[in-house]
Amino acid sequence: MDIVPVIDLLGGQVVHAKRGERDRYRPIESALTAGSAPQDIVAALLALQPFRACYVADLDAIRGNGDHRPTVAALQARWPEVAFWVDAGLATADDCRRWFDAGLRHLVIGSESQTDGTTLEAALALTGGDRVALSLDVRRGEALGPAALHEDACRWPSRVIAMTLDRVGSGEGPDLDRIATLAARRPGVRVWGAGGVRDAADLEALARHGTDAVLVASALHDRRLDAGTLSRFVSGQPVSGQEAAKG
């Protein structure tokens, strides 16, 4: 299982996302580095662990208030070995093309931004199936976006993100049942968990529920997941019960 750090961009800064209540987000306060500049935060995360991927939520773009294309393109240029997966409220084929032309090759199609399945189809045609993830967004138990994207597993690309917005930054733990349900509905699909990860015990539980990757933010920045735990987990070595309890 891969661990994928998350950076949420708002107004040129990395912010602390909590429960999808975007009007309340504030600049992140990280134990890893001072400040909230995107390049500083990514550098600190990669110093903690050489992650292979990073998930970027461009909240301004998702809310229709500009975007961070130059910022994210600069991150990708500085760290070409990292796959930056971009969720930028992509709602049309032209949206996908603009980000692709800016040098971003890994696109996330968020269900909350969709009216039908045409944007997902455009992203798949543009990048190839292995560089597109469909984020199935849920808030307060309600599926966001077209019902067909949530219900018709035949439409799904090879990667699906179980985005439970209520659990983002909540400290309540991941939505294990939802992740297991999605994995069972289309065998072979790579399901990414998103929202609520607290510690190593949650990572172990996610792995048992068939999670291919997990998006993590708060537990990295407050050091509940430290470098030693991350290294052992990424290498596939089990984390002991004592270590899991310490988180």
C-alpha positions, -999 to 999 in steps of 0.1 A, spaced: 0 0 0 13 34 -10 11 64 14 4 96 -6 8 130 12 -18 156 5 -14 194 0 -45 216 -1 -39 249 -19 -59 280 -12 -48 315 -19 -12 305 -27 -7 287 6 -10 251 19 -40 250 42 -53 226 69 -83 209 54 -110 197 79 -143 180 71 -146 197 37 -156 230 53 -135 250 29 -146 285 42 -129 276 75 -95 264 62 -65 282 76 -28 281 66 -13 249 78 9 247 109 33 219 105 58 203 129 79 195 98 87 231 87 78 267 94 54 285 71 29 273 46 46 279 12 39 249 -12 75 243 -21 86 243 16 58 219 26 66 195 -3 103 196 5 96 188 42 73 159 33 99 144 9 126 148 36 103 128 59 99 100 34 107 98 -4 71 95 -14 64 84 -50 33 105 -53 17 136 -39 -20 145 -41 -27 182 -48 -62 197 -42 -64 231 -58 -93 245 -37 -94 278 -56 -99 259 -89 -125 236 -73 -144 266 -61 -141 284 -95 -118 311 -82 -87 309 -103 -62 281 -100 -26 272 -90 -14 258 -123 20 277 -123 26 266 -86 18 230 -92 38 229 -125 68 243 -106 64 215 -80 64 189 -108 94 205 -125 114 206 -93 105 170 -83 101 151 -116 103 118 -99 71 124 -79 37 119 -95 16 149 -86 -20 139 -88 -41 171 -93 -77 176 -82 -86 210 -96 -123 208 -102 -118 195 -137 -152 197 -153 -146 199 -190 -122 185 -216 -106 219 -219 -99 220 -182 -80 187 -185 -61 199 -215 -50 231 -198 -35 212 -168 -20 186 -191 -4 213 -213 11 229 -181 31 197 -175 8 179 -152 2 143 -163 -18 128 -134 -53 141 -132 -80 135 -106 -116 138 -117 -137 147 -87 -173 135 -89 -185 167 -70 -174 188 -101 -191 166 -127 -224 168 -145 -219 136 -165 -191 113 -175 -177 132 -204 -148 148 -185 -137 115 -172 -137 101 -207 -117 131 -220 -91 127 -192 -87 91 -201 -83 98 -238 -57 126 -230 -35 109 -205 -41 72 -207 -59 51 -182 -31 47 -157 -28 85 -151 -64 92 -142 -81 87 -108 -119 91 -102 -126 106 -68 -160 94 -56 -168 123 -33 -192 118 -3 -203 143 23 -226 135 52 -235 102 36 -246 119 3 -228 110 -29 -218 141 -47 -221 144 -85 -238 122 -110 -252 90 -95 -239 70 -125 -203 77 -116 -209 63 -82 -231 34 -91 -218 21 -125 -184 5 -117 -179 -2 -154 -173 35 -159 -145 36 -133 -108 40 -144 -81 18 -128 -79 41 -98 -108 52 -76 -105 74 -46 -130 68 -17 -131 105 -7 -152 109 25 -150 146 30 -165 145 65 -135 126 78 -108 148 62 -88 162 91 -114 149 116 -92 124 135 -121 100 134 -104 72 114 -109 61 78 -142 49 63 -131 13 61 -165 -1 52 -168 22 22 -133 13 9 -140 -24 12 -174 -20 -6 -158 -1 -35 -130 -27 -38 -155 -55 -39 -177 -39 -65 -150 -40 -92 -122 -65 -85 -89 -53 -97 -96 -16 -93 -70 2 -72 -90 19 -44 -74 48 -26 -86 58 9 -90 94 18 -100 110 50 -95 104 87 -61 86 90 -47 90 125 -19 66 130 -1 33 121 -30 13 133 -53 29 107 -27 22 80 -27 -15 90 -65 -16 90 -66 1 55 -42 -25 42 -64 -53 55 -94 -38 37 -78 -39 3 -66 -3 0 -41 2 -27 -30 37 -15 -41 62 12 -41 100 12 -27 114 44 -21 150 57 -27 158 94 -10 127 108 22 136 89 23 172 99 18 165 136 42 135 135 17 109 145 33 90 116 70 94 119 98 86 95 105 52 111 69 40 109 66 52 73 98 35 62 87 2 77 52 4 63 63 14 28 88 -14 28 60 -39 35 72 -48 70 44 -50 96 43 -24 123 42 -39 158 12 -35 180 32 -13 204 43 10 176 8 12 163 -5 22 197 20 50 199 9 62 164 
